[in-house]
């Protein structure tokens, strides 16, 4: 089952793909950033201890890694699409089952091992390395770092294992798996369990405190069992899907022409693509899941950690603007744009079409999200100002992304120069909106005036960025993102 040769080839493929996205010199940029961040955290640990208990920091770190693993494991749901995805003439090793006598289940198992090792070496190990460098200046023992590396890795593995099982079952069973998972969650919610006590019993965290290697063995056996169960839900391919669709272009074009006759043909084609390919569901989930994750984290901080923060509806409205980066990234990458080179289309025209879809999904996902958050927190009176913040920040971030990255968001945001430009344009805005959201309960009139003024500035800046799309992108060739 574990073919080391194929595993090595998958690693080589991963490195080449990563290197093709951006300059080779920036390949380790994200890992070096993690090293720097944890070094700063470690170096300031004596000061942090005065404000936050070390046990609380460990609790948060282990649960963050667990949720990180949950998000990474989402690839199980998109296994079919990973296989079907072609980068022009390039095909992934995972799709070898189409042409070679090898089972997809075996390839998927190797892909799972490869992805797990990749994240352990390029995410968790840099975290420990940063703390190890900080130990030169502050008292951190190497034995504690070793145990922390093992426990954080176990947290990540638990997350990715549960996520693969959930999404593989979801891909096979559809809504039934989602209903079972939701019913289990509701049962735990209404049984009145002590969330903080349960959170503290995370096996990986218990291992860090107890140093019991029997516990490591139990976790590894659990991970193996989850992997075996997940494998039963993985579809064996190639099994081409036969789908029938009715002609819908003219009907869709009549609807979209009411919005814009100039962009109606391209917009109609993208809408039909999204619906017929089923990509519309991953697009919605990719935008919605981080928003739900944000609410879960803030709820954990307020209700479990009992830290005195007041995350109001205005805070969530500002954060939508940050997470909509993922939405634009998906929409700019839903099709292979190389074929547009033979059509009378310019890149700014296609970019503006993606921005229209971007606004549509903002209304479809973010507006109900803010309404739900406002209801849950009893802050429906802040809904109008929250929507104002959400729309102005989202439009601004979308305009900046369109101007800086065009249709190549996935690869261009990995370029350190463009990432720096994007950060300089967006981070100060998000910081200002966040500070105003926290200051609003103190002085609502003052905050409202500044939020309105900042919103108008963002709209004006968005108009400037959009007017410069032609000068930046006109004449550029369409190519693989």
Secondary structure by P-SEA (a helix, b strand, c coil): cccaaaaaaaaaaaaaaaaaaccccccaaaaaaaaaaaaaaaaaaaaaaacccaaaaaaaaaaaaaaaaaaaaccccaaaaaaacccccccccccccccccccaaaaaaaaaaaaaaaaaaacaaaaaaaaaaacccccccaaaaaaaaaaaaaaaaaaaaaaaaaaaaaaacaaaaaaaaaaaaaaaaaccccaaaaaaacaaaaaaaaccaaaaaaaaaaaaaaaaaaaaacccccbbbbbbbcccaaaaaaaaaaacccaaaaaaaaaaaaaaacaaaaaaaaaaaaaaaaaaaaaaacccccccccccaaaaaaaaaaaaaaaaaaaaccccccccccccccaaaaaaaaaaaaaaaaaacaaaaaaaaaaaaccccaaaaaaaaaaaaaaaaaaaaaaccccccccccccaaaaaaaaaacaaaaaaaaaaaaaccccaaaaaaaaaaaaaaaaaaaaaaaaaccccccccccccc
